[in-house]
Structure formats: C-alpha cells, structure tokens
Amino acid sequence: MDEIKKLIEAMGRAFEEFKAQNDSRIKAIEGKGYAPADLTEKVEKINADISNITAMKKQLETLESAIARAQFGGGGGGQTKEAAMKLKAFSHLMRRGNAEIKDMEIQAAASTLSDPDGGFTVPEEVDAAIDRVAGTIQAMRRLATVRSISTDTYKKLVSQGGATSGWVAEKESRSETSTPTLAEIAINTKELYAMPYATQTLLDDSRVDIGAWLADEVSVEFTEEEGKAFIEGDGVGEPKGFDSYSKVANASYSWGKIGYIASGHATLLNNADKLIDLQHALKPVYRNGAAWLMADSTMQVIRKFKDGEGNYLWRPGMLQDAPDTLLGKPVEYDDNVAAIAANKYVIKYGNFKRAYLIVDRLGTRVLRDPYTAKPYIAFYTTKRVGGGIIMYEAIKELKIAAS
C-alpha cells in the first residue's frame, strides 16, 4: 500500500531528524549545563510526530491485512448459505423485532438466533468483526494468548517446578524422584456490555448493514473496557489485570507474584541500564517471543536513550508489518499502563503469550429494547470475557523509585 510506504519514509526522515536534534540538545547540556528552550521544544515535537506516525502505520497495516483476508466490514466473502440466512434473519430481527423472524424459524439456521429470555446470539460474522476491531486497537489481545470457551471458567494446571531426575546405569536401582508442584489456575469470565441506540428511521433504511453497524458501535466500547481491565482490573466483576497482582523485588521473586526491577530514579532518565536489567530478569526460556509494553508517554522518554557507543536503543519499524523495537525486542503501546511517576510500574517486559490468558465465552448476545428510550431503540449487547496471569515467571516489570 502506497500510504504505508509513505509513512515508512516519513518515519525514517523523522527519526534521523530526531537523532540530530536530540544529539544537539545533549551536546548543549554537556557544554552549557542546559539546552535552549526552542531546541528542547523541537525535539519533543519530533518525538510526538514519530509516535503519531507509528500509530498511523499500525492502523493502516491492520486495515490492509483485513482487506487482504476478505474480512473487511461485517462478513467478507465466501459465506455459506446457512451463514447468509443467519445474517438475513438477524437483520430482520434488529430492524423489526421478533415478528418477522418467526416466519424463518422453521429453518434451522434462523432458529439458533432465537432466545426470548436472554436476547439473541449475533451471527458469527458479526461476532468476528467485533473481535477483529478489538485486536486492532488493543495491545493485550495481540500480545496475550486468547482462547474461546463454552463454559464460565477456564482451568489449567501449571507446574511450579520441583521435579527431579538423575543418571543411572543399566542395572542400577532407581530411587524415587521428586514430584513437581502443580498450581491450578482458574479464570472466570465476567460480563461486559454496551448499549448503542438507533432510530427506527435508521433501521428502516435497507441499505444500512445492521450487523456491521452493531459491530462498529459496540466494538470500540468493548475494546476500551477490556484493555483497561487487562491492565488495571481487580478481578471482581472484571478480568484481573497485571496491576492487581502482588509485586516483589525480583531478587525475592516467588510464585504468585510479579517480580520487578527498581529504576533508581523518579524520572526514569539516564536509566538505560535498568532496561537491560529488566530484560535479563526474565529467564532465558521466556525471552524468545518477549516484548515490551508501556504507555506512549513513557516511550517518548525512552526514545532518547543511547547505549555506551552512542547508538539509540529504540528503532522504528522500517518495513511493512515490522514492529518498533527496543533493545532488539518488539514494543507495544498501551496508555492503560501507568505513566512515569513515583512508585508506579511503568514498563512490562515478558513473554505475554505464556504469561497472560484472555478467555472469551463463545457468543455475543444482543437484546433489542424499543421501550426504554423512545423514540430510540436500544441494543443491549453483552459478551463474557475473563483474563489473568497463568505463568508468573514469564512477566517482569520496571518500578519507578520514590525519589
């Protein structure tokens, strides 16, 4: 796509300009003890421009990928006859209520939609469209493992270690070895809802794709709420996020807690060595597939960091679908992660696929309500989502010191 190519070229120019201006700023500080205000302002503007270009590149890459896979909009090509019938029945239901769908109930494809007591299950294409938007916007759905389940709870046994083995000769007796310690991880799904409104006039317009409209209306709301919960959620009525787990200095790490490295400086400045410490706090077995997660404002600070040879630690993704990298590992941005401040955990580094699990209970449901907010019709839409850590060793965090 030409637009992506142009953004990559713009990124390259902006990063070269950033390095030149930031080097001048550093040189001024080293020589005079301060940097001119206009130079500092210029560096920060370029820094912000790079962040904006990075976000635009990611959006366009995701859009192009969706189009290439025929997943744009509400359904894409290659629909089966049954899927087409479900979409048609669902559209009738959303426009007119239950009356018109009764004519189609004799067909199996339509009858699966009907559940007067608890609303209606949206067709798979609409459900998938909601999930695709979530994956586009939300870093955690791209980073973590995501599983669909048909029950309220996902359970998994995880080994905490403790198993032993030994060498033995052919005829030598074998003694009993230690049994590994197993921990049960249980992740319960919680109900998430959105309630978009539409007028009957809009619904009467046959050219409006009701499935796509509903997906567009609820997906961003679902995504924002999920994204916040996966970081900040307390596990009560919502998924349990990283911030709700106990933290401990990594030297004292134990199962059930997240190990952290202290920054040693309240502003994070001149702490490039702490990023290396954070990387190596993660066991080698988890480093393959590891990534950084932080707020965009934190990255704008880290983007200025250099190694001992004067090389910048951050590198922009200069190819299509190539991520930005920090110390050679991909970087994802999520402003639900705390910004730089005393006693805050501002950077997460780990193998998120192994560390965190998101579970989706199959089926998004919608209840059509034409009575509560006349002349508008409300569509009370719900899905059940859970989330939690399943491997504590696979995630480490950087904590900003108190002073």
C-alpha positions as CSV (number, residue, x, y, z in Angstrom):
1,M,0.0,0.0,0.0
2,D,1.4,3.4,-1.1
3,E,0.3,5.1,2.1
4,I,2.3,2.7,4.3
5,K,5.3,3.2,2.1
6,K,5.0,6.9,2.5
7,L,4.6,6.6,6.3
8,I,7.7,4.4,6.5
9,E,9.7,7.0,4.5
10,A,8.3,9.8,6.8
11,M,9.3,7.7,9.8
12,G,12.8,7.4,8.5
13,R,13.2,11.1,7.9
14,A,11.6,12.0,11.3
15,F,13.9,9.6,13.2
16,E,17.0,10.9,11.5
17,E,15.9,14.5,12.4
18,F,15.1,13.4,15.9
19,K,18.5,11.9,16.4
20,A,20.3,15.0,15.0
21,Q,18.3,17.5,17.1
22,N,18.5,15.3,20.3
23,D,22.2,15.0,19.9
24,S,22.5,18.8,19.7
25,R,20.4,19.0,22.8
26,I,22.6,16.6,24.7
27,K,25.7,18.4,23.5
28,A,24.3,21.7,24.7
29,I,23.6,20.2,28.1
30,E,27.1,18.8,28.4
31,G,28.7,22.1,27.3
32,K,26.5,24.7,29.0
33,G,24.6,22.7,31.6
34,Y,21.3,23.4,29.9
35,A,19.6,23.1,26.4
36,P,17.9,26.1,24.8
37,A,14.1,26.0,25.2
38,D,13.5,26.2,21.5
39,L,15.7,23.2,20.8
40,T,14.1,21.1,23.6
41,E,10.7,22.0,22.2
42,K,11.7,21.0,18.7
43,V,13.0,17.6,20.0
44,E,9.7,17.0,21.8
45,K,7.6,17.9,18.8
46,I,9.6,15.5,16.5
47,N,9.3,12.8,19.2
48,A,5.5,13.2,19.3
49,D,5.4,13.2,15.5
50,I,7.2,9.8,15.5
51,S,4.6,8.4,17.9
52,N,1.8,9.6,15.7
53,I,3.4,8.1,12.6
54,T,3.9,4.8,14.4
55,A,0.2,4.7,15.3
56,M,-0.9,5.5,11.8
57,K,1.4,2.8,10.3
58,K,-0.1,0.2,12.7
59,Q,-3.6,1.2,11.8
60,L,-3.0,1.0,8.0
61,E,-1.2,-2.3,8.3
62,T,-4.1,-3.8,10.2
63,L,-6.6,-2.4,7.7
64,E,-4.7,-3.8,4.7
65,S,-4.4,-7.2,6.4
66,A,-8.2,-7.3,7.0
67,I,-8.9,-6.4,3.4
68,A,-6.4,-9.0,2.1
69,R,-8.2,-11.7,4.1
70,A,-11.6,-10.6,2.9
71,Q,-12.6,-9.7,6.5
72,F,-13.4,-6.1,6.0
73,G,-16.8,-4.9,7.3
74,G,-19.4,-7.3,8.6
75,G,-18.6,-10.6,6.9
76,G,-16.3,-10.9,3.9
77,G,-16.7,-13.2,1.0
78,G,-17.3,-17.0,0.8
79,Q,-20.4,-17.1,3.0
80,T,-22.2,-20.4,3.3
81,K,-26.0,-20.5,2.6
82,E,-26.6,-21.0,6.3
83,A,-24.4,-18.1,7.3
84,A,-26.2,-15.8,4.8
85,M,-29.6,-16.9,6.2
86,K,-28.5,-16.1,9.7
87,L,-27.4,-12.7,8.7
88,K,-30.7,-12.1,6.9
89,A,-32.7,-13.3,9.9
90,F,-30.6,-11.2,12.3
91,S,-31.1,-8.1,10.2
92,H,-34.9,-8.7,10.2
93,L,-34.8,-9.1,14.0
94,M,-32.8,-5.9,14.6
95,R,-35.0,-3.8,12.3
96,R,-38.4,-5.0,13.4
97,G,-38.1,-7.1,16.5
98,N,-39.3,-10.7,16.8
99,A,-42.3,-10.5,14.5
100,E,-40.5,-11.0,11.2
101,I,-38.1,-13.6,12.4
102,K,-40.9,-16.0,13.3
103,D,-41.5,-16.6,9.6
104,M,-38.0,-18.1,9.3
105,E,-38.0,-20.2,12.5
106,I,-38.8,-23.3,10.5
107,Q,-35.3,-23.1,9.1
108,A,-32.5,-24.4,11.4
109,A,-30.2,-21.5,10.6
110,A,-32.6,-18.9,11.9
111,S,-33.9,-20.8,14.9
112,T,-30.4,-20.7,16.5
113,L,-30.8,-16.9,16.9
114,S,-34.0,-17.0,18.9
115,D,-33.8,-16.9,22.7
116,P,-36.5,-14.6,24.1
117,D,-35.4,-14.9,27.7
118,G,-31.8,-13.7,27.2
119,G,-31.6,-11.9,23.9
120,F,-30.2,-13.2,20.6
121,T,-26.8,-14.6,19.7
122,V,-25.3,-12.5,17.0
123,P,-24.1,-14.3,13.8
124,E,-20.5,-15.5,13.7
125,E,-19.6,-12.8,11.1
126,V,-20.7,-10.0,13.4
127,D,-19.0,-11.6,16.4
128,A,-15.8,-12.0,14.4
129,A,-16.0,-8.3,13.3
130,I,-16.2,-7.2,16.9
131,D,-13.1,-9.3,17.8
132,R,-11.1,-8.0,14.8
133,V,-11.6,-4.4,15.9
134,A,-10.5,-5.4,19.4
135,G,-7.3,-7.0,18.1
136,T,-6.6,-3.9,16.0
137,I,-6.9,-1.4,18.8
138,Q,-5.9,-3.3,21.9
139,A,-2.3,-4.4,22.5
140,M,-3.1,-7.1,25.0
141,R,-5.2,-9.0,22.6
142,R,-2.3,-9.1,20.2
143,L,0.2,-10.0,22.9
144,A,-1.6,-12.5,25.1
145,T,-3.0,-15.9,24.4
146,V,-6.7,-15.8,23.6
147,R,-9.0,-18.8,23.9
148,S,-12.7,-19.3,23.3
149,I,-14.5,-21.5,25.8
150,S,-18.1,-22.7,26.2
151,T,-18.3,-22.5,30.0
152,D,-17.9,-19.8,32.6
153,T,-14.5,-20.9,33.8
154,Y,-11.2,-21.9,32.3
155,K,-9.0,-24.1,34.5
156,K,-5.4,-25.1,33.9
157,L,-2.7,-26.9,35.9
158,V,0.7,-25.2,35.8
159,S,3.9,-26.7,37.1
160,Q,5.8,-24.6,39.6
161,G,8.9,-26.8,39.3
162,G,10.2,-29.3,41.8
163,A,10.6,-32.3,39.6
164,T,13.9,-34.1,39.7
165,S,15.7,-36.7,37.6
166,G,19.1,-38.4,37.7
167,W,21.5,-40.6,35.7
168,V,21.6,-44.3,36.3
169,A,23.5,-47.3,35.0
170,E,21.7,-50.1,33.1
171,K,21.4,-52.4,36.1
172,E,21.5,-49.9,38.9
173,S,18.5,-49.4,41.1
174,R,16.2,-46.5,40.6
175,S,15.3,-44.3,43.5
176,E,12.1,-42.2,43.6
177,T,12.4,-38.7,42.2
178,S,10.6,-35.6,43.5
179,T,7.1,-34.8,42.2
180,P,6.6,-31.4,40.6
181,T,4.4,-28.9,42.4
182,L,1.3,-28.1,40.5
183,A,-0.8,-24.9,40.8
184,E,-4.4,-24.7,39.5
185,I,-5.2,-21.5,37.6
186,A,-8.9,-20.7,37.3
187,I,-10.0,-17.8,35.1
188,N,-13.7,-16.8,35.4
189,T,-15.4,-14.9,32.6
190,K,-17.1,-11.6,33.5
191,E,-19.9,-9.8,31.7
192,L,-19.1,-6.8,29.5
193,Y,-21.8,-4.8,28.0
194,A,-22.5,-1.9,25.6
195,M,-25.9,-0.4,24.7
196,P,-25.9,1.6,21.4
197,Y,-29.1,3.4,20.3
198,A,-30.6,3.8,16.9
199,T,-33.7,5.4,15.5
200,Q,-36.3,3.3,13.7
201,T,-35.8,5.5,10.7
202,L,-32.1,4.4,10.5
203,L,-33.2,0.7,10.9
204,D,-35.8,1.1,8.2
205,D,-33.1,2.0,5.7
206,S,-32.5,-1.2,3.8
207,R,-29.0,0.0,2.7
208,V,-27.8,0.0,6.3
209,D,-25.8,-3.2,7.1
210,I,-27.2,-3.8,10.6
211,G,-24.5,-6.4,11.5
212,A,-21.7,-4.0,10.6
213,W,-23.4,-1.1,12.3
214,L,-23.8,-3.1,15.6
215,A,-20.2,-4.3,15.4
216,D,-18.9,-0.8,14.8
217,E,-20.9,0.6,17.7
218,V,-20.0,-1.9,20.4
219,S,-16.5,-3.0,19.4
220,V,-14.7,0.2,20.4
221,E,-16.5,0.3,23.7
222,F,-15.8,-3.3,24.4
223,T,-12.1,-2.8,23.4
224,E,-11.6,0.2,25.7
225,E,-13.1,-1.5,28.7
226,E,-11.3,-4.8,28.1
227,G,-8.0,-3.0,27.6
228,K,-8.3,-1.2,30.9
229,A,-9.3,-4.4,32.7
230,F,-6.4,-6.4,31.4
231,I,-4.0,-3.9,33.0
232,E,-6.0,-2.4,36.0
233,G,-8.8,-4.9,36.6
234,D,-9.3,-6.1,40.1
235,G,-10.8,-9.5,39.2
236,V,-14.2,-8.6,40.9
237,G,-16.8,-8.3,38.1
238,E,-14.0,-7.8,35.6
239,P,-10.8,-9.6,34.4
240,K,-7.8,-9.5,36.7
241,G,-5.1,-7.2,35.3
242,F,-1.4,-7.0,36.0
243,D,-1.7,-4.1,38.4
244,S,-3.8,-6.2,40.8
245,Y,-1.2,-8.9,41.4
246,S,1.3,-8.7,44.3
247,K,4.7,-7.3,43.3
248,V,8.0,-8.1,44.8
249,A,11.6,-7.2,44.1
250,N,12.8,-9.7,41.5
251,A,15.7,-10.9,43.8
252,S,12.9,-12.1,46.2
253,Y,10.6,-13.5,43.5
254,S,8.2,-16.3,44.4
255,W,5.3,-17.9,42.6
256,G,2.1,-15.9,42.6
257,K,3.8,-12.5,42.5
258,I,5.3,-10.4,39.7
259,G,9.0,-9.6,40.0
260,Y,10.1,-6.1,39.4
261,I,13.3,-4.1,38.9
262,A,13.5,-0.7,40.6
263,S,14.5,2.2,38.3
264,G,16.6,4.1,40.8
265,H,15.4,7.5,39.5
266,A,12.0,9.1,39.8
267,T,12.0,10.5,36.2
268,L,13.5,7.3,34.5
269,L,16.1,9.5,32.9
270,N,19.6,8.0,32.4
271,N,18.3,4.6,33.3
272,A,19.1,2.7,30.1
273,D,21.0,0.1,32.2
274,K,17.8,-0.7,34.1
275,L,16.1,-1.7,30.8
276,I,18.9,-4.2,30.3
277,D,18.5,-5.4,33.9
278,L,14.8,-5.8,33.2
279,Q,15.4,-7.9,30.1
280,H,17.8,-10.2,32.0
281,A,15.4,-10.6,35.0
282,L,13.3,-12.7,32.6
283,K,14.5,-16.3,32.4
284,P,16.1,-17.2,29.0
285,V,13.4,-19.7,28.3
286,Y,10.9,-16.9,28.1
287,R,12.9,-14.4,26.1
288,N,12.2,-15.9,22.7
289,G,8.9,-14.2,22.0
290,A,9.2,-11.5,24.6
291,A,8.0,-7.9,24.1
292,W,7.8,-4.5,25.8
293,L,4.5,-2.9,26.9
294,M,4.3,0.7,28.0
295,A,2.4,3.9,27.7
296,D,3.3,6.1,24.7
297,S,4.4,8.9,27.0
298,T,7.0,6.5,28.5
299,M,8.3,5.6,25.1
300,Q,8.8,9.3,24.3
301,V,11.3,9.4,27.2
302,I,13.0,6.1,26.3
303,R,13.3,7.1,22.7
304,K,16.1,9.4,23.8
305,F,18.2,6.6,25.4
306,K,21.5,5.6,24.0
307,D,24.0,2.8,24.7
308,G,27.6,3.4,25.6
309,E,28.6,3.7,22.0
310,G,26.1,6.5,21.3
311,N,23.6,4.2,19.5
312,Y,19.9,4.8,20.1
313,L,18.2,1.8,21.9
314,W,14.9,2.4,20.1
315,R,14.5,1.5,16.4
316,P,11.4,2.3,14.3
317,G,9.8,-0.5,12.2
318,M,11.1,0.5,8.8
319,L,9.4,-2.3,6.9
320,Q,5.7,-3.1,6.4
321,D,4.4,-5.1,9.4
322,A,7.7,-4.7,11.2
323,P,7.3,-3.6,14.8
324,D,9.3,-0.8,16.6
325,T,12.0,-2.4,18.7
326,L,13.8,-1.6,21.9
327,L,17.0,-3.5,22.6
328,G,16.0,-5.8,19.7
329,K,12.6,-6.7,21.1
330,P,9.1,-5.6,19.8
331,V,7.4,-2.7,21.5
332,E,3.6,-2.3,22.0
333,Y,2.0,0.8,23.4
334,D,-1.0,0.9,25.8
335,D,-1.9,4.0,27.7
336,N,-3.6,1.9,30.3
337,V,-0.1,1.2,31.6
338,A,0.9,3.8,34.2
339,A,2.8,6.9,33.0
340,I,6.1,7.8,34.6
341,A,5.6,8.7,38.3
342,A,7.0,7.8,41.7
343,N,6.1,4.2,42.8
344,K,4.4,3.3,39.5
345,Y,5.1,0.2,37.4
346,V,5.6,1.8,34.1
347,I,7.1,-0.9,31.9
348,K,6.1,-4.5,31.4
349,Y,8.5,-6.9,29.7
350,G,7.8,-10.5,29.2
351,N,6.5,-13.4,27.0
352,F,2.9,-12.3,27.2
353,K,1.7,-15.4,25.2
354,R,2.9,-17.5,28.1
355,A,2.2,-15.1,30.9
356,Y,-1.4,-13.9,30.4
357,L,-4.5,-15.7,29.1
358,I,-7.7,-14.0,27.8
359,V,-10.8,-16.2,27.6
360,D,-13.9,-15.4,25.6
361,R,-17.1,-17.3,26.2
362,L,-18.5,-18.2,22.8
363,G,-21.2,-15.9,21.6
364,T,-22.1,-12.2,21.8
365,R,-25.7,-11.6,22.7
366,V,-28.0,-8.7,21.9
367,L,-31.3,-7.7,23.4
368,R,-33.5,-5.3,21.4
369,D,-35.2,-2.8,23.6
370,P,-37.7,-0.5,21.8
371,Y,-39.4,0.8,25.0
372,T,-36.9,2.3,27.4
373,A,-35.7,5.3,25.4
374,K,-38.4,6.1,22.8
375,P,-38.1,7.2,20.0
376,Y,-34.7,5.4,20.1
377,I,-34.3,1.6,20.1
378,A,-31.5,0.3,22.4
379,F,-29.5,-2.7,21.7
380,Y,-28.2,-4.1,24.9
381,T,-25.2,-6.2,23.9
382,T,-23.1,-8.4,26.1
383,K,-20.2,-10.8,26.0
384,R,-18.3,-12.7,28.7
385,V,-14.6,-12.2,29.0
386,G,-12.0,-13.2,31.5
387,G,-8.3,-12.7,31.9
388,G,-5.4,-13.4,34.3
389,I,-1.8,-14.5,34.7
390,I,-1.1,-18.1,34.1
391,M,2.7,-18.1,34.2
392,Y,4.1,-15.6,36.8
393,E,7.7,-16.2,35.7
394,A,7.1,-15.0,32.2
395,I,6.4,-11.3,33.1
396,K,8.6,-8.7,34.8
397,E,8.0,-5.0,35.4
398,L,10.0,-1.8,36.0
399,K,9.1,0.3,39.0
400,I,9.9,4.0,39.3
401,A,11.7,4.8,42.5
402,A,10.0,7.1,45.1
403,S,12.7,9.8,44.7
